[in-house]
Amino acid sequence: MCPNLDFGCPELEDVFGSFTEKINRYIEDGKLPADTQATMVIEDWQRDLKKVTFRLTWVDKEQKSQEYSREVFLHAGHEAE
């Protein structure tokens, strides 16, 4: 995993690219509004364990704020599925 960097992490470029592509596909298919905001938060959770939270926020047709999030735990030394 990347050391603490302020300017990005080359090892995660594929993950960020895939996440962006999926969100854009949902927007293009009309499943999400164009103003959807997407974030990915990676935290040290325990020794050799990272918690990754994917979060989407948007305003629906009734002008109500909506959010969807999913947490994934990744253990060092194991391939992500």
C-alpha positions in Angstrom: 0.0 0.0 0.0 1.1 3.5 -0.6 2.8 5.5 2.1 1.1 8.6 3.4 1.0 10.9 0.4 -0.8 14.2 -0.1 -0.9 13.9 -3.9 -2.3 10.5 -4.7 -1.4 6.9 -4.8 -0.4 5.3 -8.1 -1.2 1.9 -6.7 -4.9 2.9 -6.5 -5.3 4.4 -9.9 -7.0 1.3 -11.3 -9.4 1.3 -8.3 -10.3 5.0 -8.7 -10.7 4.6 -12.5 -13.0 1.6 -12.1 -15.1 3.4 -9.4 -15.4 6.4 -11.7 -16.4 4.4 -14.7 -19.1 2.6 -12.8 -20.6 5.8 -11.4 -20.5 7.4 -14.9 -22.2 4.4 -16.4 -25.0 4.7 -13.8 -25.4 8.4 -14.6 -25.4 7.7 -18.4 -28.0 4.9 -17.9 -30.3 7.3 -15.9 -29.9 5.4 -12.7 -28.3 8.3 -10.9 -28.6 12.1 -11.4 -25.8 13.9 -13.2 -24.9 15.8 -10.0 -24.2 12.7 -8.0 -21.1 13.1 -5.8 -19.0 10.0 -5.2 -16.3 9.5 -2.5 -14.1 6.7 -1.4 -12.6 6.7 2.1 -9.8 4.3 3.0 -9.0 3.9 6.7 -6.6 1.8 8.7 -9.0 -0.2 10.7 -6.9 -2.8 12.5 -3.4 -4.2 12.0 -3.2 -5.4 8.3 -6.9 -4.4 7.8 -8.2 -1.5 5.8 -11.8 -0.3 5.7 -12.9 1.1 2.4 -16.2 3.1 2.3 -17.8 3.9 -1.0 -20.4 6.7 -0.7 -22.7 8.3 -3.2 -24.8 11.4 -2.4 -27.4 13.1 -4.6 -30.6 15.1 -4.5 -33.7 13.1 -5.8 -36.6 14.4 -7.9 -38.4 15.5 -4.7 -35.3 17.6 -3.7 -34.5 15.3 -0.8 -30.9 14.4 -0.1 -30.1 10.7 -0.7 -27.1 8.6 0.2 -25.9 5.1 -0.5 -22.8 3.7 1.0 -21.0 0.4 1.1 -18.1 -0.7 3.3 -15.5 -3.3 2.3 -12.8 -4.7 4.5 -9.5 -5.6 2.9 -6.9 -7.7 4.7 -3.2 -7.4 3.8 -2.0 -10.3 1.7 -5.4 -11.2 0.4 -6.6 -10.4 -3.1 -9.7 -8.2 -3.4 -12.6 -9.8 -5.2 
